[in-house]
Amino acid sequence: MSNSTLKLIESSKLIKQGAEAKIYVTTLHPNEPPILLKHRFSKKYRHAALDSSLTRARVAGEARAILRCLRSEVRVPGIRMVDAEEGVLGLELIDGKAVRQILPGGGDDDDGEFGVTHDEIMTLIGTEIAKMHLANVIHGDLTTSNMMLRRRPPNCHPPAEIVLIDFGLTSTSGLPEDKAVDLYVLERAFSSTHPDSEPLFQSVLNAYAAGSGKAWEAISRRLDEVRLRGRKRSMVG
């Protein structure tokens, strides 16, 4: 690991560790806002050359997907630094709360803090996902944990916005099938995390359809097919 990247990690605060990456909070320069540092650490069970190649590809792919979203005005964290060789990606720290914590069954169950209702949150979610899919970015892990609700400046309407985060499993595709699978993953996340969430998710789809325009017809058909396949797998076990 390069000396500069190593020093940065050593001076950072570890806040989360997963199977693929460690998440830190740090600052790049004094008096600047803190950022998130995502470090895809070495996997000893893989051959060193393969591990290095995969790490570079995944960090670069995540950064490209976020940049693609930013160009299409999708609300995602800004990129603050990229060191693909060392598996490090620096991202804007989003000051907000995960949607999972706000919706029923996920935690706080309080939609008053940000001045928007649950249904308004669903509309915001559907709109952002539609913009992301129009840019042909497939998130790969759409859950209410990977969506942050953040306040907007005073006098803005609505007073809050959705920011999509964690693009570690992202890919690029224009196929309706891949976009339908992305939506199905979110639908399953709703049903498993948030009780009686069918009306909430329908509001997401309504906003998504409005934002997708003509593309929605093909995606909707594929979503019905993906749901059917999912039900058949559940029946088989």
C-alpha distance (Angstrom), angle and dihedral (degrees) to the residues before:
residue distance angle dihedral
M1 . . .
S2 3.81 . .
N3 3.78 115.8 .
S4 3.81 94.3 -118.9
T5 3.81 94.2 50.8
L6 3.81 91.7 43.8
K7 3.80 91.4 51.8
L8 3.79 90.7 48.4
I9 3.80 92.4 52.7
E10 3.82 92.7 44.8
S11 3.80 90.5 53.9
S12 3.82 93.4 47.6
K13 3.81 129.7 94.1
L14 3.80 115.3 -118.3
I15 3.81 109.8 -134.8
K16 3.80 103.2 164.1
Q17 3.78 139.4 14.0
G18 3.79 125.5 -164.1
A19 3.77 135.2 171.6
E20 3.81 92.5 -89.6
A21 3.78 106.8 28.7
K22 3.78 148.1 12.5
I23 3.80 119.2 -130.4
Y24 3.79 120.5 -146.1
V25 3.79 137.0 178.3
T26 3.79 115.0 -137.1
T27 3.80 144.8 138.8
L28 3.78 126.1 -117.2
H29 3.78 94.8 -153.5
P30 3.82 135.1 11.6
N31 3.82 115.2 -88.2
E32 3.82 91.9 17.5
P33 3.82 123.0 118.6
P34 3.82 116.2 -92.1
I35 3.79 119.5 -98.6
L36 3.79 136.8 -159.8
L37 3.77 116.3 -108.7
K38 3.80 116.5 -157.2
H39 3.80 113.1 -163.8
R40 3.80 118.6 -170.2
F41 3.79 96.8 -156.7
S42 3.81 125.6 -152.9
K43 3.82 116.4 -81.3
K44 3.80 108.9 -140.3
Y45 3.81 92.8 -161.1
R46 3.82 90.6 66.2
H47 3.77 128.1 73.0
A48 3.81 107.3 -94.8
A49 3.81 95.6 -121.1
L50 3.80 92.8 47.1
D51 3.79 91.7 46.0
S52 3.80 91.8 51.4
S53 3.81 92.2 47.8
L54 3.81 93.7 48.5
T55 3.80 92.3 47.0
R56 3.80 93.0 51.6
A57 3.79 91.8 47.4
R58 3.80 94.6 48.5
V59 3.80 95.7 47.0
A60 3.80 91.4 46.4
G61 3.81 91.2 45.7
E62 3.79 92.7 51.0
A63 3.79 91.5 48.5
R64 3.82 92.1 48.8
A65 3.80 91.9 49.8
I66 3.80 91.9 51.2
L67 3.81 91.5 47.9
R68 3.81 89.8 49.3
C69 3.81 89.0 52.4
L70 3.80 92.4 47.9
R71 3.81 90.8 52.5
S72 3.81 88.6 52.9
E73 3.83 91.8 48.6
V74 3.80 94.1 -111.9
R75 3.79 109.7 155.3
V76 3.80 104.9 -113.4
P77 3.82 133.2 137.5
G78 3.77 115.8 -76.3
I79 3.80 118.3 -114.5
R80 3.80 114.7 -113.6
M81 3.81 101.4 174.8
V82 3.82 141.3 -7.7
D83 3.80 126.8 -157.4
A84 3.79 102.4 168.1
E85 3.80 92.8 171.2
E86 3.79 89.9 61.7
G87 3.80 96.1 35.5
V88 3.80 94.8 -114.6
L89 3.81 128.3 139.5
G90 3.80 122.6 178.9
L91 3.81 116.5 -154.3
E92 3.77 139.5 -179.0
L93 3.81 111.4 -90.2
I94 3.81 107.2 -122.0
D95 3.78 112.9 -139.1
G96 3.79 102.0 -148.4
K97 3.78 144.7 73.3
A98 3.79 131.7 -79.5
V99 3.81 112.8 -105.6
R100 3.81 87.9 -128.5
Q101 3.82 89.2 67.0
I102 3.79 92.6 51.8
L103 3.79 103.6 46.7
P104 3.83 124.0 77.6
G105 3.79 113.2 -79.5
G106 3.77 95.5 15.7
G107 3.77 103.9 85.0
D108 3.78 130.8 -77.1
D109 3.81 96.4 24.0
D110 3.79 91.5 -156.6
D111 3.77 121.6 133.2
G112 3.81 96.4 168.7
E113 3.79 97.3 79.4
F114 3.81 94.9 75.8
G115 3.80 98.4 35.1
V116 3.81 96.1 -114.9
T117 3.79 131.8 106.0
H118 3.79 125.3 -124.3
D119 3.80 90.1 -105.2
E120 3.81 91.4 51.8
I121 3.81 88.8 51.2
M122 3.81 89.3 53.5
T123 3.80 90.5 51.8
L124 3.79 90.6 51.2
I125 3.82 90.7 49.9
G126 3.80 94.0 50.0
T127 3.79 91.8 47.8
E128 3.82 94.1 52.0
I129 3.81 94.0 46.3
A130 3.81 90.0 49.6
K131 3.81 90.8 53.6
M132 3.81 90.2 47.5
H133 3.81 92.6 50.8
L134 3.80 92.4 46.0
A135 3.82 84.7 58.6
N136 3.85 86.8 52.9
V137 3.80 92.5 -117.8
I138 3.81 114.4 143.4
H139 3.79 111.1 -159.1
G140 3.80 97.3 -157.6
D141 3.80 96.6 -157.8
L142 3.79 108.7 48.7
T143 3.80 108.1 171.5
T144 3.79 133.3 140.4
S145 3.82 86.9 -106.1
N146 3.81 89.2 64.1
M147 3.80 94.6 55.1
M148 3.78 122.5 78.4
L149 3.79 125.6 -159.9
R150 3.80 110.0 -144.6
R151 3.79 132.2 -177.6
R152 3.78 118.3 -113.2
P153 3.81 124.3 -143.1
P154 3.82 116.8 -74.5
N155 3.82 117.6 -75.1
C156 3.81 93.0 22.7
H157 3.78 119.6 131.0
P158 2.91 120.5 -113.6
P159 3.81 92.4 28.5
A160 3.82 93.0 -142.6
E161 3.80 138.4 41.5
I162 3.78 138.3 -157.3
V163 3.81 119.5 -117.1
L164 3.82 117.4 -165.4
I165 3.81 112.9 -141.9
D166 3.82 142.5 179.6
F167 3.80 106.8 47.4
G168 3.80 93.8 176.5
L169 3.83 93.2 124.5
T170 3.78 96.7 39.0
S171 3.79 127.1 138.8
T172 3.78 137.5 174.2
S173 3.81 121.3 -114.3
G174 3.76 140.4 143.1
L175 3.81 93.7 -161.1
P176 3.83 117.4 120.0
E177 3.82 87.6 -141.8
D178 3.82 93.1 62.0
K179 3.80 92.4 46.0
A180 3.80 90.3 48.9
V181 3.81 90.9 51.6
D182 3.82 89.2 51.1
L183 3.81 89.3 54.4
Y184 3.80 92.1 45.0
V185 3.81 90.9 54.2
L186 3.80 88.3 54.9
E187 3.80 92.1 46.1
R188 3.81 90.5 53.9
A189 3.80 90.0 47.2
F190 3.81 89.5 54.1
S191 3.79 93.6 49.3
S192 3.81 94.0 47.6
T193 3.82 98.0 42.7
H194 3.79 106.3 29.7
P195 3.84 118.0 47.5
D196 3.80 118.4 -134.0
S197 3.79 89.7 7.0
E198 3.81 99.7 147.4
P199 3.83 94.3 103.8
L200 3.82 89.9 47.3
F201 3.78 93.5 52.4
Q202 3.80 91.3 45.8
S203 3.81 87.4 58.7
V204 3.82 87.9 53.9
L205 3.81 90.1 52.5
N206 3.81 92.6 46.6
A207 3.80 91.0 55.2
Y208 3.81 91.2 42.3
A209 3.81 91.0 52.5
A210 3.80 91.3 49.5
G211 3.80 91.3 50.1
S212 3.81 95.6 43.6
G213 3.80 97.7 54.8
K214 3.80 114.6 -174.4
A215 3.81 92.1 -1.9
W216 3.81 90.8 69.8
E217 3.80 95.8 74.1
A218 3.82 94.1 63.2
I219 3.81 93.4 39.0
S220 3.81 91.0 49.9
R221 3.80 91.8 53.5
R222 3.78 90.9 49.0
L223 3.81 91.2 47.7
D224 3.82 90.0 56.3
E225 3.81 89.3 50.9
V226 3.82 92.6 47.9
R227 3.80 90.4 50.3
L228 3.80 90.4 51.4
R229 3.80 91.4 50.9
G230 3.78 89.6 48.5
R231 3.81 92.5 52.1
K232 3.80 91.1 49.1
R233 3.80 91.2 52.0
S234 3.81 90.1 49.8
M235 3.81 91.1 51.9
V236 3.80 92.1 49.5
G237 3.80 90.7 46.1
